[in-house]
Amino acid sequence: MTAIRSVVPADHGALDAVITAAFGQRDEADLVERLRRDGDVLFELAATHDDTVVGHILFSRLPIIRDDGSVIAAASLAPLCVRPDCQNQGIGADLIGAGMNECRKRCIPAVIVLGDPDYYQRFGFSAAAARPLAAPFSGPHFMAIEFDSGVLKDGGKVRYPAAFGLPG
Ligand SMILES: CC(C)(COP(=O)(O)OP(=O)(O)OC[C@H]1O[C@@H](n2cnc3c(N)ncnc32)[C@H](O)[C@@H]1OP(=O)(O)O)[C@@H](O)C(=O)NCCC(=O)NCCS
């Protein structure tokens, strides 16, 4: 049985191994460490099987600055992963579903993701919603979902946390 719960510091070591195994490299695990260290994590969830962590999703602060200087306090979804031997069992979908619910509870107006359109479109993300934004990314892989309908339509400048190492 898969359960989804908040990440606690005692999970960090096991999650590091899950993230590294899922991506086949350390880059994403290092990104997670930097986001935690910088205090830019909004929340993290773990998927567990019998108390063993098998999946992870992280949401970080993603301010979007409108032309009038006001700020949309959006979230970035990254990274998402499931341990290779547990993939294709719906755990990724469960993590996204639980993450979306938590974002709604926290009144986060929009979530931005860079990922495979075929996967994220299932959950309501669209490249069209992200198109008005000025960001280091564009195209079909750069997607958004609005919980506050129309909040992204007038655009704004996306400010990724320093941990991503992107131009700001
Ligand atoms: C992407 C990932 C999190 C999906 O988790 P999962 O638990 O295997 O996914 P689910 O069981 O919820 O969904 C499986 C479905 O998604 C599809 N899918 C999985 N990864 C996909 C991808 N990268 N692109 C498109 N579709 C994908 C599968 O083909 C499957 O399709 P089906 O339902 O038509 O059979 C997992 O495969 C993973 O950890 N991959 C390596 C890390 C990664 O690439 N993370 C995404 C960063 S954006």
The ligand as an SDF file (V2000), in Angstrom:
LIG
                    3D

 48 50  0  0  0  0  0  0  0  0999 V2000
    8.1850   10.4860  -14.1300 C   0  0  0  0  0  0  0  0  0  0  0  0
    7.9050    9.5950  -12.9130 C   0  0  0  0  0  0  0  0  0  0  0  0
    7.9470   10.4360  -11.6420 C   0  0  0  0  0  0  0  0  0  0  0  0
    6.5070    9.0010  -13.0720 C   0  0  0  0  0  0  0  0  0  0  0  0
    6.1840    8.2750  -11.8950 O   0  0  0  0  0  0  0  0  0  0  0  0
    5.3800    6.8960  -11.9930 P   0  0  0  0  0  0  0  0  0  0  0  0
    4.9470    6.5390  -10.6310 O   0  0  0  0  0  0  0  0  0  0  0  0
    6.1850    5.9090  -12.7570 O   0  0  0  0  0  0  0  0  0  0  0  0
    4.1420    7.3680  -12.8990 O   0  0  0  0  0  0  0  0  0  0  0  0
    2.6420    6.8940  -12.8290 P   0  0  0  0  0  0  0  0  0  0  0  0
    2.5940    5.4510  -12.4620 O   0  0  0  0  0  0  0  0  0  0  0  0
    1.8620    7.8640  -12.0790 O   0  0  0  0  0  0  0  0  0  0  0  0
    2.2430    7.0710  -14.3400 O   0  0  0  0  0  0  0  0  0  0  0  0
    2.7130    6.1570  -15.2750 C   0  0  0  0  0  0  0  0  0  0  0  0
    2.3680    6.6670  -16.6580 C   0  0  0  0  0  0  0  0  0  0  0  0
    3.1490    7.8320  -16.9290 O   0  0  0  0  0  0  0  0  0  0  0  0
    3.9100    7.6170  -18.0950 C   0  0  0  0  0  0  0  0  0  0  0  0
    5.2020    8.3000  -17.9070 N   0  0  0  0  0  0  0  0  0  0  0  0
    6.1170    8.0620  -16.9830 C   0  0  0  0  0  0  0  0  0  0  0  0
    7.1770    8.8770  -17.1470 N   0  0  0  0  0  0  0  0  0  0  0  0
    6.8840    9.6480  -18.2120 C   0  0  0  0  0  0  0  0  0  0  0  0
    7.5810   10.6610  -18.8810 C   0  0  0  0  0  0  0  0  0  0  0  0
    8.7930   11.0830  -18.5060 N   0  0  0  0  0  0  0  0  0  0  0  0
    6.9920   11.2030  -19.9500 N   0  0  0  0  0  0  0  0  0  0  0  0
    5.7590   10.8180  -20.3640 C   0  0  0  0  0  0  0  0  0  0  0  0
    5.0550    9.8550  -19.7730 N   0  0  0  0  0  0  0  0  0  0  0  0
    5.6250    9.2710  -18.7040 C   0  0  0  0  0  0  0  0  0  0  0  0
    4.0670    6.1210  -18.2000 C   0  0  0  0  0  0  0  0  0  0  0  0
    4.3270    5.7470  -19.5230 O   0  0  0  0  0  0  0  0  0  0  0  0
    2.6960    5.6610  -17.7330 C   0  0  0  0  0  0  0  0  0  0  0  0
    1.7500    5.8250  -18.7790 O   0  0  0  0  0  0  0  0  0  0  0  0
    0.3740    4.9900  -18.8300 P   0  0  0  0  0  0  0  0  0  0  0  0
   -0.4430    5.3990  -17.6420 O   0  0  0  0  0  0  0  0  0  0  0  0
   -0.2400    5.4420  -20.1180 O   0  0  0  0  0  0  0  0  0  0  0  0
    0.7810    3.5610  -18.8050 O   0  0  0  0  0  0  0  0  0  0  0  0
    8.9320    8.4290  -12.8060 C   0  0  0  0  0  0  0  0  0  0  0  0
    8.8870    7.6950  -14.0050 O   0  0  0  0  0  0  0  0  0  0  0  0
   10.3540    8.8800  -12.5380 C   0  0  0  0  0  0  0  0  0  0  0  0
   10.7530    9.0120  -11.3870 O   0  0  0  0  0  0  0  0  0  0  0  0
   11.1500    9.0880  -13.6090 N   0  0  0  0  0  0  0  0  0  0  0  0
   12.5350    9.4730  -13.4500 C   0  0  0  0  0  0  0  0  0  0  0  0
   12.6610   10.8780  -12.9290 C   0  0  0  0  0  0  0  0  0  0  0  0
   11.9290   11.8750  -13.8140 C   0  0  0  0  0  0  0  0  0  0  0  0
   12.0950   11.8740  -15.0270 O   0  0  0  0  0  0  0  0  0  0  0  0
   11.1300   12.7440  -13.1550 N   0  0  0  0  0  0  0  0  0  0  0  0
   10.2800   13.6960  -13.8650 C   0  0  0  0  0  0  0  0  0  0  0  0
   10.9280   15.0100  -13.8760 C   0  0  0  0  0  0  0  0  0  0  0  0
    9.8800   16.1790  -14.6870 S   0  0  0  0  0  0  0  0  0  0  0  0
  1  2  1  0
  2  3  1  0
  2  4  1  0
  2 36  1  0
  4  5  1  0
  5  6  1  0
  6  7  2  0
  6  8  1  0
  6  9  1  0
  9 10  1  0
 10 11  2  0
 10 12  1  0
 10 13  1  0
 13 14  1  0
 14 15  1  0
 15 16  1  0
 15 30  1  0
 16 17  1  0
 17 18  1  0
 17 28  1  0
 18 19  1  0
 18 27  1  0
 19 20  2  0
 20 21  1  0
 21 22  1  0
 21 27  2  0
 22 23  1  0
 22 24  2  0
 24 25  1  0
 25 26  2  0
 26 27  1  0
 28 29  1  0
 28 30  1  0
 30 31  1  0
 31 32  1  0
 32 33  2  0
 32 34  1  0
 32 35  1  0
 36 37  1  0
 36 38  1  0
 38 39  2  0
 38 40  1  0
 40 41  1  0
 41 42  1  0
 42 43  1  0
 43 44  2  0
 43 45  1  0
 45 46  1  0
 46 47  1  0
 47 48  1  0
M  END
$$$$
